[in-house]
Amino acid sequence: MFRDITIGQYYPVNSILHRLDPRVKLLGVVVYIAAMFVINNVYGLIFLGASAIALVVMSKVPLKYILKGLRFVWLLVLLAVFFNLFFSAGQIIWQWWILKLTYEGMIRAAFFALRMIFIIIGASMLTYTTTPTTLTAGMEKAFSVLKFIHFPAHEMAMMLSIALRFIPILADEVNKIIQAQLARGADFDSGGIFAKAKGMIPVLIPLFVSAFRRASDLADAMESRCYHGGEGRTKMHPLKYAARDKAAYFVLLAYVLVFVGLRICLDMFVTYGRM
């Protein structure tokens, strides 16, 4: 079941998003996530949802592959929706004990669920369309503007890249451990929620041991190759902006202007509509 985790994995295909410079895509993700948190109306949500659909189409990553990676996010989404739906103040529609369903809670829950799904899809486009090596180089370049405050740009980019690489590796490791435990007669399906949680202990302990062993092997491999950080290191394929990258920056600028203009116009419409 853990083989369905696709978040953090690179999907090799020839698309315009794959060919863009990683710095452009990093800025695009920041702009998209910031815009998602700024929205406060349904029109802005529709605009950003259409943007996420456009990204999926341009990336040429199959929609089935993207939705497969969302399976393990549904529980978090449903939990957040539950608390927004039944614990929000407002006009009460239905109430039982401490649970109360309100009109405002329904709107807030729908907004939160769609916002979280769109954010995950938009952010996943970065890893789907960028190799780990290129992503590390892009993050290092992006973080290098903070060198004046002695920010460890290379080390931070390396840690983020390693963390992304370990997601599919650990997911595959979990699947192997579960299969091995099932072959030994383990039962992960019967019993209540506490029994199932207790049954995961034989999976978590070997997983932690394997994760620490892999981390130790990686550290030994880096030390044996005389790795000492980013100071003085050169790149086999240094990042260079192409014409399409510059055009993408203008598209991002236009995107921000359209979104800000849409937000201002809607706020003015609501303000004058109440007068």
C-alpha positions as CSV (number, residue, x, y, z in Angstrom):
1,M,0.0,0.0,0.0
2,F,2.9,2.4,0.6
3,R,4.0,1.9,-3.0
4,D,1.3,4.4,-3.9
5,I,3.2,7.3,-2.4
6,T,4.3,9.5,-5.3
7,I,4.9,12.8,-3.5
8,G,8.6,13.7,-3.7
9,Q,9.3,11.5,-6.7
10,Y,10.5,12.7,-10.1
11,Y,8.3,11.7,-13.1
12,P,10.5,11.6,-16.3
13,V,8.7,13.1,-19.3
14,N,9.4,15.9,-21.8
15,S,7.3,18.9,-20.9
16,I,7.7,22.7,-20.7
17,L,7.7,22.5,-16.9
18,H,10.5,19.9,-16.9
19,R,12.7,22.1,-19.1
20,L,12.3,25.2,-16.9
21,D,15.1,26.4,-14.6
22,P,14.5,25.1,-11.0
23,R,14.8,28.6,-9.7
24,V,11.8,29.7,-11.7
25,K,9.8,26.7,-10.4
26,L,10.8,27.4,-6.8
27,L,9.6,31.0,-7.1
28,G,6.4,29.8,-8.8
29,V,5.6,27.4,-5.9
30,V,6.2,30.3,-3.4
31,V,3.9,32.6,-5.3
32,Y,1.2,29.9,-5.7
33,I,1.2,29.0,-2.1
34,A,1.2,32.6,-0.9
35,A,-1.7,33.3,-3.2
36,M,-3.6,30.3,-1.9
37,F,-3.3,31.6,1.7
38,V,-4.4,35.1,0.6
39,I,-7.7,34.1,-1.0
40,N,-10.9,34.9,0.8
41,N,-13.6,34.3,-1.8
42,V,-14.8,31.6,-4.1
43,Y,-13.7,33.4,-7.3
44,G,-10.1,33.5,-6.1
45,L,-10.3,29.8,-5.3
46,I,-11.7,29.0,-8.7
47,F,-8.8,31.0,-10.3
48,L,-6.2,29.1,-8.3
49,G,-7.9,25.8,-8.9
50,A,-7.7,26.5,-12.7
51,S,-4.1,27.4,-12.3
52,A,-3.4,24.0,-10.6
53,I,-5.2,22.2,-13.5
54,A,-3.2,24.2,-16.0
55,L,0.1,23.1,-14.3
56,V,-1.0,19.5,-14.4
57,V,-1.7,19.7,-18.1
58,M,1.6,21.5,-18.9
59,S,3.6,19.0,-16.8
60,K,2.2,16.0,-18.8
61,V,2.2,14.0,-15.5
62,P,-0.7,11.6,-15.6
63,L,-3.6,12.7,-13.4
64,K,-3.9,9.2,-12.0
65,Y,-0.3,9.3,-10.8
66,I,-0.9,12.6,-9.0
67,L,-4.1,11.5,-7.4
68,K,-2.4,8.3,-6.2
69,G,0.0,10.5,-4.2
70,L,-3.0,12.2,-2.5
71,R,-4.3,9.0,-0.9
72,F,-2.3,9.5,2.2
73,V,-3.4,13.1,2.5
74,W,-7.1,12.4,2.6
75,L,-7.0,11.5,6.3
76,L,-5.4,14.8,7.2
77,V,-7.9,16.7,5.0
78,L,-10.9,14.9,6.5
79,L,-9.6,15.6,10.0
80,A,-9.2,19.3,9.3
81,V,-12.7,19.4,7.6
82,F,-14.3,17.7,10.6
83,F,-13.0,20.3,13.1
84,N,-13.9,23.2,10.8
85,L,-17.3,21.7,10.1
86,F,-18.5,21.0,13.6
87,F,-16.5,23.4,15.8
88,S,-17.0,26.7,14.0
89,A,-19.1,29.5,15.3
90,G,-21.9,30.9,13.2
91,Q,-25.5,30.2,12.2
92,I,-26.4,26.8,13.6
93,I,-28.1,24.4,11.2
94,W,-27.8,21.2,13.3
95,Q,-26.5,20.5,16.8
96,W,-25.9,17.4,18.9
97,W,-23.9,17.5,22.2
98,I,-20.8,19.5,21.5
99,L,-21.0,19.1,17.8
100,K,-22.7,21.9,15.9
101,L,-23.0,22.3,12.1
102,T,-23.0,25.9,11.0
103,Y,-23.3,27.6,7.6
104,E,-20.0,29.4,8.2
105,G,-18.4,26.1,9.2
106,M,-19.5,24.4,6.0
107,I,-18.0,27.2,3.9
108,R,-14.8,27.2,5.9
109,A,-14.4,23.4,5.7
110,A,-14.9,23.5,1.9
111,F,-12.4,26.3,1.5
112,F,-9.8,24.5,3.7
113,A,-10.2,21.2,1.9
114,L,-9.9,22.6,-1.6
115,R,-7.0,24.9,-0.5
116,M,-5.0,22.1,1.0
117,I,-5.5,19.8,-2.1
118,F,-4.6,22.6,-4.5
119,I,-1.5,23.5,-2.4
120,I,-0.3,19.8,-2.4
121,I,-0.9,19.5,-6.2
122,G,0.9,22.8,-6.9
123,A,3.9,22.0,-4.6
124,S,4.1,18.4,-6.0
125,M,4.6,19.8,-9.5
126,L,8.1,21.0,-8.3
127,T,9.3,17.5,-7.5
128,Y,7.4,15.7,-10.3
129,T,9.2,17.9,-12.9
130,T,12.6,18.4,-11.3
131,T,15.3,15.9,-10.7
132,P,16.8,15.8,-7.1
133,T,20.2,17.0,-8.4
134,T,18.7,19.9,-10.3
135,L,16.4,20.8,-7.4
136,T,19.4,20.9,-5.0
137,A,21.3,23.2,-7.3
138,G,18.3,25.4,-7.7
139,M,17.6,25.7,-3.9
140,E,21.3,26.4,-3.3
141,K,21.2,29.2,-5.8
142,A,18.0,30.5,-4.4
143,F,19.3,30.4,-0.8
144,S,22.6,32.0,-1.8
145,V,21.0,35.5,-1.6
146,L,21.0,35.0,2.2
147,K,24.8,34.6,2.4
148,F,25.2,38.0,3.9
149,I,23.7,36.7,7.1
150,H,25.9,33.6,6.9
151,F,22.9,31.3,5.9
152,P,24.2,27.8,5.0
153,A,22.6,27.7,1.6
154,H,24.4,24.5,0.3
155,E,23.8,22.6,3.5
156,M,20.1,23.5,3.7
157,A,19.6,22.6,0.0
158,M,21.4,19.3,0.5
159,M,19.3,18.4,3.6
160,L,16.0,19.2,1.7
161,S,17.1,17.2,-1.3
162,I,18.1,14.1,0.9
163,A,14.8,14.3,2.7
164,L,12.9,14.3,-0.6
165,R,14.9,11.3,-1.8
166,F,14.3,9.4,1.4
167,I,10.5,9.6,1.0
168,P,10.1,6.9,-1.7
169,I,12.9,4.9,-0.2
170,L,11.3,4.7,3.3
171,A,7.9,4.0,1.7
172,D,9.3,1.0,-0.1
173,E,11.0,-0.1,3.1
174,V,7.7,0.1,5.0
175,N,6.1,-2.1,2.4
176,K,8.9,-4.7,2.6
177,I,8.6,-4.8,6.4
178,I,4.9,-5.2,6.3
179,Q,5.1,-8.0,3.8
180,A,7.8,-9.8,5.9
181,Q,5.6,-9.4,9.0
182,L,2.5,-10.8,7.2
183,A,4.6,-13.8,6.1
184,R,5.4,-14.4,9.8
185,G,1.7,-14.4,10.7
186,A,1.2,-10.7,11.7
187,D,-2.3,-9.3,11.5
188,F,-2.7,-5.6,10.8
189,D,-6.5,-5.6,9.9
190,S,-8.3,-7.1,12.9
191,G,-9.2,-5.3,16.1
192,G,-10.0,-1.8,16.9
193,I,-8.0,1.4,16.3
194,F,-5.8,0.8,19.4
195,A,-5.1,-2.8,18.4
196,K,-4.1,-1.7,14.9
197,A,-1.9,1.0,16.3
198,K,-0.2,-1.5,18.6
199,G,0.2,-3.9,15.7
200,M,2.3,-1.2,13.9
201,I,5.0,-1.4,16.5
202,P,6.7,-4.4,14.8
203,V,6.8,-2.2,11.6
204,L,8.0,1.1,13.2
205,I,11.0,-0.3,15.1
206,P,12.6,-2.0,12.1
207,L,11.8,1.1,10.0
208,F,13.7,3.4,12.5
209,V,16.6,1.0,12.6
210,S,16.7,0.9,8.8
211,A,16.4,4.7,8.5
212,F,19.3,5.2,10.9
213,R,21.4,2.6,9.1
214,R,20.8,4.3,5.7
215,A,21.6,7.7,7.2
216,S,24.9,6.3,8.6
217,D,25.8,4.6,5.3
218,L,25.1,7.9,3.5
219,A,27.3,9.8,5.9
220,D,30.1,7.3,5.5
221,A,29.8,7.5,1.7
222,M,29.9,11.3,1.7
223,E,33.0,11.3,4.0
224,S,34.8,8.7,1.9
225,R,34.4,11.0,-1.1
226,C,35.8,13.9,1.0
227,Y,32.6,15.9,1.1
228,H,33.1,19.1,3.1
229,G,30.2,21.3,2.2
230,G,29.6,23.7,-0.7
231,E,32.6,26.0,-0.3
232,G,34.7,25.8,-3.4
233,R,32.6,23.1,-5.1
234,T,31.9,23.3,-8.8
235,K,29.0,22.1,-10.9
236,M,29.1,19.7,-13.8
237,H,26.0,21.4,-15.3
238,P,25.8,25.0,-13.9
239,L,22.4,26.6,-14.1
240,K,21.9,29.1,-16.8
241,Y,18.7,31.0,-17.7
242,A,17.2,30.4,-21.1
243,A,14.7,32.5,-23.0
244,R,11.9,30.3,-21.8
245,D,12.9,31.0,-18.2
246,K,12.8,34.7,-18.6
247,A,9.4,34.4,-20.3
248,A,8.3,32.3,-17.3
249,Y,9.3,35.1,-14.9
250,F,7.1,37.5,-16.9
251,V,4.2,35.0,-16.7
252,L,4.7,34.8,-13.0
253,L,4.6,38.6,-12.7
254,A,1.4,38.8,-14.8
255,Y,-0.1,36.0,-12.6
256,V,0.6,38.1,-9.5
257,L,-0.8,41.2,-11.0
258,V,-4.0,39.4,-12.2
259,F,-4.5,37.8,-8.8
260,V,-3.9,41.1,-6.9
261,G,-6.2,42.9,-9.3
262,L,-8.9,40.3,-8.9
263,R,-8.6,40.5,-5.1
264,I,-8.8,44.3,-5.1
265,C,-11.8,44.4,-7.5
266,L,-13.7,41.8,-5.5
267,D,-13.0,43.6,-2.2
268,M,-14.2,46.9,-3.7
269,F,-17.3,45.2,-5.1
270,V,-18.1,43.7,-1.7
271,T,-17.5,47.0,0.1
272,Y,-19.6,49.1,-2.3
273,G,-22.3,46.4,-2.4
274,R,-22.8,46.8,1.4
275,M,-23.2,50.6,1.2
